[in-house]
């Protein structure tokens, strides 16, 4: 008897479709926003997804638009193009490769955005353990061709600093860093080796701030400043503090009681 082994091939990435709406008035350059992502409510046209996921653009405007890969400066790059689609129409594209994919409307070039497709994260565990009372910790995910060391959190400066370790494993300089909003939140200011960066992307993905930036191969330190960082006291610390305050108040009240005979 001859036995044959039939390999079972499964798709590693389960496809999810994310809707991006083109709102009424997007054809006007003075409109407050030109896109609206149903994934996280963002309005900058930037969406972070995984390989195999799809974006469905919906035209809720009264004017026709295009969704064309590329940018105004370089023009279309022929990766995807909706062609002209009118009010009430949709266009979908599935992203199978990782990378950043710029897109814009050929008719209204102020309408632009980026689809960021990423997979395979490294994890820094227990970030925040050295801050406050150590009870509020997070896992930080990142995708990079070097290693990021355990970060140092400065609660006064509201910043977090990572040491960049090791030799590059490829020519790719792009870093994707996923920072829980409860760890550090706000509109970030970023420095690499003490030099302030002006060219990076920050996207909200649920309760995570996703940062995309380019890092030179000889860089040593990455510092990110926000408007808030991991709280000085975690949940347990706050409970202990409240218990202590209540105890002090109770003892204070008791000491005022005078016993009369």
Buried (B, 14 or more C-beta within 10 A) or exposed (E): EEEEEEEEEEEEEEBEEBBBBBBBBBBEEEBEEBBBBEBBEBBBBBBBBBBBBBBBBBBEBEBBBBBBBBBEEEEBBEBBBBEEBEEEBBBBBEBEEBEBBBBBBBEBEBBBBBBBBBEEBEEBEEBBBEBBBBBBBBBBBBBBBBBBBEBBBBBEEBBBBBEBEEEBEEEBBBBBBBBBBBBBBBEBBBBBEEEEBEEBBBBBBEEBBBBBBEBEEEBEBBBBBBEEBBBEBBEEBBEBEEEEEEEEEEEEEEEEEEEEE
